[in-house]
């Protein structure tokens, strides 16, 4: 078992607003502590990693390719004045936040505005956002890329991301279909607003740490797991609450690499939603919190939990 007491003590001493922590190794839950009564938690951008996984299932099935382009998928609704640089954007660019956009889009303020205006087709908004670079030139984090990628996935598989992931992953894992918010047209919002218990959230990490298997059963290809967790782009610090060194380690397919542990990577949702994947240890560390500065959470994990695994 893992002794979480020193971790818990540091979280309390630093007044970190934490909800839960879980540690899994060799498919066994070794530790679980809940700081609050919150069970189904908004995991924010951990949803992106779930979307990448859904895309991985579709790629494995031959329903999508990394070279597929959104302009081909949605040719019938493209704005007349679309930036020609969109013609070079591929699913790979969407998965790596390298579409060429210079700022974040489809964040909370944008989504609130679109709902208030009664806009049902959010792709129109996405395709009219100004671009600063060509496809592949630079990593810029935001919600536009995963939203467009999610829409491509839904068109390719003929169902919502939530329904598809339930069929391909959650059901085989024994997870009930979770709440995942949608846009006004009913499309799963691929970038955020997925609600999961911490143990169910950590199961995504189990899938990746096992190379695409869950409890010995192959669900996702090893090739996809490797590609998703590999560095494709350099990244930058973006945590509004304080400096976080692990944000500079690089980006895969909606997964962040960890600077503190070579060969490891994580799902990363705002306020401290983490699924840390440690392949060399066959272990997963998951946290749920509502703390604007995420660095103390990661530091406490590296200091108190990692040495015990």
URFENNOR-V5854 format. One record per backbone hydrogen bond with DSSP energy under -1.0 kcal/mol. NH is the residue of the N-H (numbers start at 1). CO is the residue of the C=O. E is the energy in kcal/mol with one decimal. If there is no record, write none. Layout:
# URFENNOR-V5854
nh->[NH:NH]
co->[CO:CO]
e->[E:E]
This chain:
# URFENNOR-V5854
nh->[2:8:9:10:11:12:13:14:15:16:18:19:20:21:22:23:24:25:26:28:30:31:33:35:36:41:43:46:47:48:50:51:52:53:54:55:56:57:58:59:60:61:62:63:68:73:74:77:82:86:87:88:89:91:92:94:95:96:98:111:112:113:114:115:116:117:119:126:127:129:132:133:136:137:140:143:147:148:149:150:151:152:153:154:155:156:157:158:164:165:166:167:168:169:170:171:173:174:175:181:183:186:189:190:192:195:196:201:202:204:206:207:208:209:210:211:212:214:217:219:220:225:226:227:228:229:230:232:233:242:247:248:249:251:252:253:254:256:257:258:264:265:266:267:269:272:273:274:275:276:277:278:281:283:284:285:286:287:288:290:291:298:299:300:301:302:303:304:305:306:308:309]
co->[30:4:5:6:7:8:9:10:12:11:16:288:288:33:286:31:284:28:282:25:23:23:21:19:19:196:194:43:44:45:46:47:48:49:50:51:52:53:54:55:56:57:59:58:65:69:70:74:79:83:84:85:86:68:66:90:91:92:93:107:108:109:110:111:112:113:114:122:123:126:100:100:98:134:97:105:143:144:145:146:147:148:149:150:151:152:153:154:160:161:162:163:164:165:165:166:169:171:170:193:187:183:181:188:189:179:41:197:198:201:202:203:204:205:206:208:207:217:214:212:212:221:222:223:224:225:227:251:251:239:244:245:246:233:255:228:95:266:250:264:261:277:256:275:273:269:269:287:267:285:265:283:278:278:24:276:22:274:20:17:271:294:295:296:297:298:299:300:301:301:305:306]
e->[-1.0:-3.0:-2.6:-2.0:-2.4:-2.2:-2.7:-2.2:-1.2:-2.4:-1.6:-2.9:-2.1:-2.2:-2.4:-2.5:-2.9:-2.4:-2.4:-1.7:-2.2:-1.6:-2.5:-2.1:-1.4:-2.1:-3.1:-2.3:-2.1:-1.0:-1.4:-2.4:-2.6:-1.7:-2.4:-2.5:-2.0:-2.1:-1.9:-2.6:-2.6:-1.7:-1.2:-2.7:-1.8:-1.7:-2.3:-1.8:-1.4:-2.3:-1.6:-1.4:-1.3:-2.1:-2.1:-1.9:-2.5:-1.2:-2.6:-2.4:-2.4:-2.2:-2.6:-2.1:-2.4:-2.0:-2.5:-2.2:-3.0:-1.2:-2.9:-2.3:-3.4:-1.8:-2.6:-1.6:-1.7:-2.4:-2.7:-2.6:-2.0:-2.1:-2.3:-2.5:-2.0:-2.2:-2.4:-1.8:-2.5:-2.9:-1.8:-2.0:-2.7:-2.7:-2.2:-2.5:-1.5:-1.5:-3.0:-2.4:-2.4:-2.3:-2.8:-1.4:-1.2:-2.7:-2.2:-2.6:-2.3:-1.3:-1.7:-1.9:-1.6:-3.1:-1.4:-1.9:-3.0:-2.5:-1.9:-2.7:-2.5:-1.9:-2.4:-2.1:-3.0:-1.8:-1.0:-3.4:-1.3:-1.1:-1.8:-2.0:-1.0:-2.0:-3.3:-2.1:-1.0:-2.8:-2.4:-1.9:-1.8:-1.7:-3.3:-2.1:-3.4:-1.2:-2.0:-1.8:-1.5:-3.4:-3.4:-2.6:-1.2:-1.8:-3.0:-1.9:-2.8:-2.2:-2.3:-3.0:-2.3:-1.8:-2.7:-1.9:-1.9:-2.7:-2.0:-2.7:-1.6:-2.5:-1.6:-1.6]
